[in-house]
Amino acid sequence: MPPKTNPLKLNPLQLKTLVLFQELARHPESSTRTEGGDVFLSQLPHPHGDHFHVGHKVALSKDATGLANPAVWAALERKGLIKGSFPMGVSLTPAGVDYETGITHQVLHGSDH
């Protein structure tokens, strides 16, 4: 049986932010796995213009406002999905890595350049 989509009932901004964190965690140039299973994100993108690259994907700047929102980080941390030190750094917990958002394809788009 597939995992339930959004079991913690994250709001749309929290979901979009988690999708971006999950994609960053997939790439060694922006993340480091720790012994405890967390993934430390060493490079958060800084959107400029209408889009930015996240790994091999492209996201719209309007979908990334949660990256600079301490309330979003606090909510994700409260729910056990990240360990954050806003705005300095963030670690995605194993629960955050595996969380089924249901909106990945709405936030991340294939890159043609």
MDTraj code that builds the backbone (N, CA, C; nanometers):
import mdtraj as md
import numpy as np

residues = "MET PRO PRO LYS THR ASN PRO LEU LYS LEU ASN PRO LEU GLN LEU LYS THR LEU VAL LEU PHE GLN GLU LEU ALA ARG HIS PRO GLU SER SER THR ARG THR GLU GLY GLY ASP VAL PHE LEU SER GLN LEU PRO HIS PRO HIS GLY ASP HIS PHE HIS VAL GLY HIS LYS VAL ALA LEU SER LYS ASP ALA THR GLY LEU ALA ASN PRO ALA VAL TRP ALA ALA LEU GLU ARG LYS GLY LEU ILE LYS GLY SER PHE PRO MET GLY VAL SER LEU THR PRO ALA GLY VAL ASP TYR GLU THR GLY ILE THR HIS GLN VAL LEU HIS GLY SER ASP HIS".split()
xyz = np.array([
    [0.0842, -0.1176, 0.0000],
    [0.0000, 0.0000, 0.0000],
    [0.0889, 0.1241, 0.0000],
    [0.0654, 0.2187, -0.0912],
    [0.1500, 0.3387, -0.0966],
    [0.1304, 0.4248, 0.0278],
    [0.2342, 0.5041, 0.0622],
    [0.2209, 0.5909, 0.1797],
    [0.1113, 0.6949, 0.1583],
    [0.0470, 0.7316, 0.2672],
    [-0.0588, 0.8321, 0.2617],
    [0.0021, 0.9676, 0.2260],
    [-0.0629, 1.0401, 0.1375],
    [-0.0162, 1.1720, 0.0978],
    [-0.0468, 1.2740, 0.2067],
    [0.0559, 1.3497, 0.2449],
    [0.0469, 1.4580, 0.3423],
    [-0.0221, 1.4175, 0.4733],
    [0.0292, 1.3128, 0.5398],
    [-0.0359, 1.2659, 0.6628],
    [-0.0324, 1.3669, 0.7777],
    [0.0637, 1.4592, 0.7785],
    [0.0726, 1.5585, 0.8856],
    [-0.0065, 1.6854, 0.8549],
    [-0.0752, 1.6849, 0.7412],
    [-0.1599, 1.7981, 0.7004],
    [-0.0827, 1.9305, 0.6947],
    [0.0324, 1.9255, 0.6281],
    [0.1098, 2.0477, 0.6071],
    [0.0308, 2.1412, 0.5167],
    [0.0479, 2.2712, 0.5372],
    [-0.0202, 2.3666, 0.4495],
    [0.0565, 2.3772, 0.3172],
    [-0.0009, 2.4410, 0.2153],
    [0.0643, 2.4458, 0.0840],
    [0.2063, 2.5034, 0.0865],
    [0.2309, 2.6081, 0.1625],
    [0.3650, 2.6666, 0.1672],
    [0.4638, 2.5718, 0.2343],
    [0.4218, 2.5038, 0.3391],
    [0.5081, 2.4058, 0.4053],
    [0.5397, 2.2901, 0.3108],
    [0.4403, 2.2439, 0.2360],
    [0.4611, 2.1352, 0.1402],
    [0.5610, 2.1749, 0.0322],
    [0.5448, 2.2927, -0.0249],
    [0.6361, 2.3386, -0.1303],
    [0.7785, 2.3481, -0.0779],
    [0.7940, 2.3999, 0.0427],
    [0.9270, 2.4140, 0.1013],
    [0.9886, 2.2771, 0.1251],
    [0.9106, 2.1831, 0.1750],
    [0.9612, 2.0480, 0.1982],
    [1.0024, 1.9817, 0.0671],
    [0.9257, 2.0003, -0.0394],
    [0.9625, 1.9456, -0.1706],
    [1.1000, 1.9979, -0.2121],
    [1.1241, 2.1276, -0.1941],
    [1.2534, 2.1858, -0.2309],
    [1.3649, 2.1276, -0.1446],
    [1.3417, 2.1154, -0.0135],
    [1.4411, 2.0542, 0.0750],
    [1.4697, 1.9097, 0.0320],
    [1.3659, 1.8336, -0.0027],
    [1.3841, 1.6946, -0.0446],
    [1.4683, 1.6850, -0.1716],
    [1.4431, 1.7728, -0.2667],
    [1.5210, 1.7697, -0.3913],
    [1.6662, 1.8068, -0.3643],
    [1.6896, 1.9078, -0.2822],
    [1.8270, 1.9448, -0.2470],
    [1.8985, 1.8291, -0.1785],
    [1.8269, 1.7522, -0.0985],
    [1.8859, 1.6396, -0.0254],
    [1.9296, 1.5269, -0.1181],
    [1.8785, 1.5231, -0.2384],
    [1.9136, 1.4175, -0.3342],
    [2.0487, 1.4407, -0.4021],
    [2.1059, 1.5573, -0.3857],
    [2.2253, 1.5923, -0.4615],
    [2.3446, 1.6183, -0.3698],
    [2.4550, 1.5466, -0.3921],
    [2.5720, 1.5617, -0.3040],
    [2.6354, 1.7001, -0.3088],
    [2.6129, 1.7764, -0.4136],
    [2.6706, 1.9112, -0.4197],
    [2.5984, 2.0089, -0.3269],
    [2.4792, 1.9720, -0.2796],
    [2.4050, 2.0610, -0.1899],
    [2.3720, 1.9966, -0.0557],
    [2.4179, 1.8723, -0.0336],
    [2.3804, 1.8043, 0.0904],
    [2.4879, 1.7077, 0.1381],
    [2.4796, 1.6749, 0.2674],
    [2.5696, 1.5780, 0.3293],
    [2.4879, 1.4905, 0.4229],
    [2.5006, 1.3590, 0.4073],
    [2.4317, 1.2662, 0.4980],
    [2.5109, 1.2542, 0.6276],
    [2.4394, 1.2550, 0.7398],
    [2.5043, 1.2411, 0.8699],
    [2.4886, 1.0974, 0.9189],
    [2.5652, 1.0624, 1.0222],
    [2.5590, 0.9266, 1.0768],
    [2.4215, 0.8935, 1.1323],
    [2.3493, 0.9927, 1.1808],
    [2.2171, 0.9699, 1.2381],
    [2.1060, 0.9552, 1.1360],
    [2.1384, 0.9682, 1.0070],
    [2.0383, 0.9536, 0.9026],
    [1.9805, 1.0843, 0.8517],
    [2.0160, 1.1953, 0.9174],
    [1.9713, 1.3260, 0.8688],
    [2.0507, 1.3634, 0.7437],
    [1.9982, 1.4573, 0.6680],
    [2.0692, 1.5103, 0.5516],
    [2.0846, 1.6604, 0.5730],
    [2.2095, 1.7037, 0.5923],
    [2.2380, 1.8460, 0.6117],
    [2.2424, 1.9135, 0.4762],
    [2.1646, 2.0198, 0.4617],
    [2.1623, 2.0956, 0.3363],
    [2.2591, 2.2114, 0.3492],
    [2.3657, 2.2041, 0.2745],
    [2.4736, 2.3019, 0.2866],
    [2.4561, 2.4222, 0.1959],
    [2.3728, 2.4099, 0.0951],
    [2.3532, 2.5209, 0.0017],
    [2.2050, 2.5360, -0.0290],
    [2.1457, 2.6413, 0.0233],
    [2.0067, 2.6703, -0.0105],
    [2.0051, 2.7669, -0.1281],
    [1.9185, 2.7445, -0.2250],
    [1.9146, 2.8338, -0.3408],
    [1.8604, 2.9709, -0.3029],
    [1.9060, 3.0699, -0.3744],
    [1.8569, 3.2062, -0.3572],
    [1.7855, 3.2445, -0.4858],
    [1.6536, 3.2348, -0.4854],
    [1.5791, 3.2661, -0.6076],
    [1.6025, 3.4092, -0.6535],
    [1.6178, 3.4242, -0.7820],
    [1.6231, 3.5558, -0.8447],
    [1.5596, 3.5407, -0.9816],
    [1.4873, 3.6400, -1.0217],
    [1.4091, 3.6257, -1.1435],
    [1.2876, 3.5391, -1.1138],
    [1.2366, 3.4714, -1.2156],
    [1.1140, 3.3939, -1.1964],
    [1.1368, 3.2459, -1.1699],
    [1.2628, 3.1991, -1.1769],
    [1.2898, 3.0580, -1.1495],
    [1.4309, 3.0414, -1.0945],
    [1.4584, 2.9207, -1.0473],
    [1.5930, 2.8864, -1.0018],
    [1.6092, 2.7357, -1.0121],
    [1.7329, 2.6916, -1.0108],
    [1.7636, 2.5497, -1.0241],
    [1.7754, 2.4851, -0.8872],
    [1.7163, 2.3675, -0.8762],
    [1.7246, 2.2861, -0.7555],
    [1.7714, 2.1495, -0.8030],
    [1.9004, 2.1225, -0.7856],
    [1.9552, 2.0003, -0.8428],
    [1.9431, 2.0072, -0.9936],
    [1.8802, 1.9057, -1.0516],
    [1.8622, 1.9017, -1.1969],
    [1.7240, 1.9502, -1.2387],
    [1.6502, 2.0020, -1.1450],
    [1.5145, 2.0490, -1.1718],
    [1.5086, 2.2011, -1.1642],
    [1.3972, 2.2553, -1.2074],
    [1.3730, 2.3992, -1.2015],
    [1.2466, 2.4219, -1.1190],
    [1.2516, 2.5223, -1.0332],
    [1.1346, 2.5610, -0.9541],
    [1.1073, 2.7090, -0.9779],
    [0.9828, 2.7459, -0.9663],
    [0.9459, 2.8865, -0.9795],
    [0.9741, 2.9591, -0.8488],
    [1.0198, 3.0815, -0.8589],
    [1.0501, 3.1608, -0.7393],
    [0.9286, 3.1732, -0.6481],
    [0.8094, 3.1809, -0.7064],
    [0.6880, 3.1955, -0.6246],
    [0.6621, 3.0733, -0.5372],
    [0.7207, 2.9586, -0.5724],
    [0.7036, 2.8369, -0.4928],
    [0.8102, 2.8222, -0.3848],
    [0.9019, 2.9192, -0.3758],
    [1.0147, 2.9067, -0.2841],
    [1.0130, 3.0071, -0.1703],
    [0.9034, 3.0747, -0.1487],
    [0.9018, 3.1779, -0.0447],
    [0.9229, 3.1195, 0.0947],
    [0.8903, 2.9931, 0.1137],
    [0.9103, 2.9287, 0.2434],
    [1.0555, 2.9104, 0.2817],
    [1.1459, 2.9148, 0.1839],
    [1.2886, 2.9010, 0.2151],
    [1.3383, 3.0154, 0.3021],
    [1.2721, 3.1299, 0.2951],
    [1.3127, 3.2476, 0.3727],
    [1.2092, 3.2844, 0.4787],
    [1.1263, 3.1883, 0.5169],
    [1.0181, 3.2154, 0.6114],
    [1.0406, 3.1355, 0.7405],
    [1.0778, 3.2029, 0.8499],
    [1.1064, 3.1297, 0.9740],
    [0.9856, 3.0534, 1.0287],
    [0.8646, 3.0994, 1.0019],
    [0.7455, 3.0281, 1.0502],
    [0.7303, 2.8927, 0.9812],
    [0.7653, 2.8862, 0.8535],
    [0.7593, 2.7597, 0.7798],
    [0.8616, 2.6628, 0.8374],
    [0.9836, 2.7112, 0.8599],
    [1.0876, 2.6258, 0.9180],
    [1.0435, 2.5752, 1.0548],
    [0.9856, 2.6628, 1.1363],
    [0.9418, 2.6244, 1.2712],
    [0.8339, 2.5162, 1.2642],
    [0.7403, 2.5294, 1.1716],
    [0.6337, 2.4297, 1.1578],
    [0.6904, 2.2952, 1.1140],
    [0.7814, 2.2957, 1.0172],
    [0.8417, 2.1707, 0.9709],
    [0.9244, 2.1057, 1.0816],
    [0.9894, 2.1879, 1.1635],
    [1.0677, 2.1341, 1.2749],
    [0.9752, 2.0764, 1.3826],
    [0.8675, 2.1453, 1.4132],
    [0.7705, 2.0968, 1.5125],
    [0.7145, 1.9602, 1.4737],
    [0.6995, 1.9390, 1.3440],
    [0.6422, 1.8134, 1.2954],
    [0.7484, 1.7063, 1.2737],
    [0.8748, 1.7371, 1.3090],
    [0.9814, 1.6376, 1.3035],
    [1.0395, 1.6120, 1.1662],
    [1.0173, 1.7036, 1.0708],
    [1.0640, 1.6829, 0.9340],
    [1.1995, 1.7466, 0.9069],
    [1.2335, 1.8500, 0.9830],
    [1.3643, 1.9150, 0.9700],
    [1.4187, 1.9464, 1.1084],
    [1.5485, 1.9747, 1.1116],
    [1.6140, 2.0348, 1.2277],
    [1.6777, 2.1610, 1.1724],
    [1.6233, 2.2751, 1.2083],
    [1.6676, 2.3987, 1.1466],
    [1.7310, 2.4953, 1.2427],
    [1.8130, 2.5797, 1.1854],
    [1.8716, 2.6927, 1.2557],
    [1.8560, 2.8112, 1.1610],
    [1.7329, 2.8592, 1.1510],
    [1.6996, 2.9624, 1.0531],
    [1.7836, 3.0867, 1.0752],
    [1.8368, 3.1473, 0.9728],
    [1.8428, 3.1080, 0.8318],
    [1.9747, 3.0403, 0.7957],
    [2.0496, 2.9980, 0.8960],
    [2.1856, 2.9487, 0.8745],
    [2.1926, 2.8117, 0.8077],
    [2.1112, 2.7194, 0.8505],
    [2.1208, 2.5857, 0.7949],
    [2.0023, 2.5004, 0.8340],
    [1.9905, 2.3886, 0.7654],
    [1.8789, 2.2982, 0.7910],
    [1.9234, 2.1552, 0.7626],
    [1.8741, 2.0642, 0.8441],
    [1.8926, 1.9214, 0.8201],
    [1.7553, 1.8593, 0.8018],
    [1.7437, 1.7797, 0.6997],
    [1.6208, 1.7057, 0.6745],
    [1.6305, 1.5752, 0.7528],
    [1.5320, 1.5449, 0.8346],
    [1.5311, 1.4204, 0.9109],
    [1.4915, 1.3057, 0.8182],
    [1.5145, 1.1803, 0.8596],
    [1.4675, 1.0690, 0.7767],
    [1.3174, 1.0787, 0.7467],
    [1.2389, 1.1246, 0.8441],
    [1.0947, 1.1421, 0.8199],
    [1.0701, 1.2477, 0.7129],
    [1.1519, 1.3528, 0.7112],
    [1.1394, 1.4572, 0.6104],
    [1.1797, 1.4094, 0.4723],
    [1.2836, 1.3268, 0.4666],
    [1.3282, 1.2715, 0.3387],
    [1.2183, 1.1849, 0.2777],
    [1.1523, 1.1039, 0.3610],
    [1.0548, 1.0062, 0.3126],
    [0.9118, 1.0585, 0.3031],
    [0.8869, 1.1798, 0.3481],
    [0.7502, 1.2322, 0.3550],
    [0.6893, 1.2444, 0.2158],
    [0.5691, 1.1926, 0.1987],
    [0.4984, 1.1983, 0.0704],
    [0.4147, 1.3255, 0.0638],
    [0.4644, 1.4230, -0.0127],
    [0.3947, 1.5516, -0.0225],
    [0.2781, 1.5469, -0.1203],
    [0.2917, 1.4687, -0.2262],
    [0.1882, 1.4634, -0.3289],
    [0.1931, 1.5780, -0.4282],
    [0.2902, 1.6698, -0.4131],
    [0.2945, 1.7857, -0.5044],
    [0.4304, 1.8038, -0.5723],
    [0.5171, 1.7052, -0.5640],
    [0.6519, 1.7200, -0.6198],
    [0.6488, 1.7660, -0.7652],
    [0.5645, 1.7037, -0.8461],
    [0.5612, 1.7372, -0.9892],
    [0.4963, 1.8723, -1.0175],
    [0.4269, 1.9269, -0.9204],
    [0.3703, 2.0608, -0.9362],
    [0.4732, 2.1689, -0.9049],
    [0.5732, 2.1341, -0.8230],
    [0.6729, 2.2321, -0.7790],
    [0.8009, 2.2231, -0.8609],
    [0.8439, 2.1016, -0.8928],
    [0.9692, 2.0811, -0.9660],
    [0.9395, 2.0461, -1.1107],
    [1.0123, 2.1100, -1.1995],
    [0.9919, 2.0914, -1.3426],
    [1.1235, 2.0498, -1.4053],
    [1.1172, 1.9723, -1.5140],
    [1.2374, 1.9288, -1.5831],
    [1.3153, 2.0465, -1.6372],
    [1.4479, 2.0333, -1.6336],
    [1.5348, 2.1400, -1.6826],
    [1.5759, 2.1103, -1.8258],
    [1.5662, 2.2102, -1.9114],
    [1.6091, 2.1918, -2.0502],
    [1.7383, 2.2664, -2.0799],
    [1.8012, 2.3213, -1.9746],
    [1.9291, 2.3892, -1.9957],
    [2.0196, 2.3709, -1.8763],
])
top = md.Topology()
chain = top.add_chain()
for i, resn in enumerate(residues, 1):
    res = top.add_residue(resn, chain, resSeq=i)
    for name in ("N", "CA", "C"):
        top.add_atom(name, md.element.get_by_symbol(name[0]), res)
traj = md.Trajectory(xyz[None], top)
